Amino acid sequence: MTAGGAVSDGPRIDRPVTLHLRGDWGQANMHRICGWIAQEVGDRTAAGSQFAIWSGRGGRDSIEALLSGRTDIAVLTPTPAARLFHRGWGVAAGRPVPALRALGVIPQRDRLVVAVDSALPVHDLTELAADPGALRLATSPDDGINLVGWSVHRALEMAGIDLEEVRSRGGRVHYDERPFPVVEWLRTGHANAVIHEAVMMPAWQRLGRERQLRYLPMPEVVLDGFARWEWPAADVPRGYLPGLEHDLRTLDFSDFAVLCREDLPDDVAELVTWCLVHTRSALEGQYRHLDPDHSPVTYPLEPDLMARTPVPLHAAAAPVYAQAGTDQQSQVPAIWA
């Protein structure tokens, strides 16, 4: 996309800028965030500026793209995973990325949920392999890139569940990259247990209405294991999912981190961050037809929360948030206003 400095409010960069952004598969929230950034920054840079949004998987691939220089800005979820890459913990063991920086956080209230068919005699995650031959588990693959798959497999290991043993005794494990088919497999009976996120999706509501389910809390041994990586626990409130009769304690899987390297030029980092703060209604408007508690972006976006990033803010981003107490949103009409 080529820009041309269409608006006059906010900071400007009076030279052509080329930015590569990395989002999701193409139709989900990371791409929307990237498109929002590209347009708002493009409106405030010189003619000849160019913006490319690359499809990705929102996991380790985004970090690798930043490290290689193929991407300038990447969106990653959940935000606790960004801390692992920065410090070299967990999925990034032995490979810290100290140059990783953040421009902000876009809120998404999400959780990792374990749901099983009520006919399965299981009341705790640790019991999931009690009858391995009966188990048909649906989740994402632990392929080194997908962060849902990595998290699920670590949680199962901490709970003492060996999926190889499950398979060897007749059980089945079904994998998909995305949450949509995984949840659908439980609804149709292809699976009788699912561990996944994106709990705000209509598919989770449909699943709970059409199947008798049991939701399993995450065992303390798992929550404690993730807490060692500063990965927090959180609740799914009673009634949020059909048939959920009590608060469900599990792993937090919230928020989108907008990431860059520390060498992103200061004027670019400042302008991107200014756009995140001062044009946030342009993103909010794309979700206001949804209840904020069941929206993939939890609006309204609040600058003080956006500044609570899992890795250090870029040096040029921090002053933008420090001044956000006098925040005034851009008056340029948004497409979805």
Secondary structure as GFF3:
##gff-version 3
##sequence-region A 1 337
A	DSSP	beta_strand	18	22	.	.	.	ID=ss1
A	DSSP	alpha_helix	29	42	.	.	.	ID=ss2
A	DSSP	beta_strand	50	54	.	.	.	ID=ss3
A	DSSP	alpha_helix	60	68	.	.	.	ID=ss4
A	DSSP	beta_strand	73	76	.	.	.	ID=ss5
A	DSSP	alpha_helix	79	87	.	.	.	ID=ss6
A	DSSP	three_ten_helix	90	92	.	.	.	ID=ss7
A	DSSP	beta_strand	100	106	.	.	.	ID=ss8
A	DSSP	beta_strand	111	117	.	.	.	ID=ss9
A	DSSP	three_ten_helix	125	127	.	.	.	ID=ss10
A	DSSP	three_ten_helix	132	134	.	.	.	ID=ss11
A	DSSP	beta_strand	136	139	.	.	.	ID=ss12
A	DSSP	alpha_helix	147	158	.	.	.	ID=ss13
A	DSSP	alpha_helix	163	168	.	.	.	ID=ss14
A	DSSP	beta_strand	172	175	.	.	.	ID=ss15
A	DSSP	alpha_helix	179	188	.	.	.	ID=ss16
A	DSSP	beta_strand	193	196	.	.	.	ID=ss17
A	DSSP	alpha_helix	202	210	.	.	.	ID=ss18
A	DSSP	beta_strand	213	216	.	.	.	ID=ss19
A	DSSP	alpha_helix	220	227	.	.	.	ID=ss20
A	DSSP	beta_strand	233	236	.	.	.	ID=ss21
A	DSSP	beta_strand	248	252	.	.	.	ID=ss22
A	DSSP	beta_strand	256	261	.	.	.	ID=ss23
A	DSSP	alpha_helix	266	278	.	.	.	ID=ss24
A	DSSP	alpha_helix	280	284	.	.	.	ID=ss25
A	DSSP	three_ten_helix	292	294	.	.	.	ID=ss26
A	DSSP	alpha_helix	303	306	.	.	.	ID=ss27
A	DSSP	alpha_helix	318	322	.	.	.	ID=ss28
A	DSSP	three_ten_helix	324	326	.	.	.	ID=ss29
###
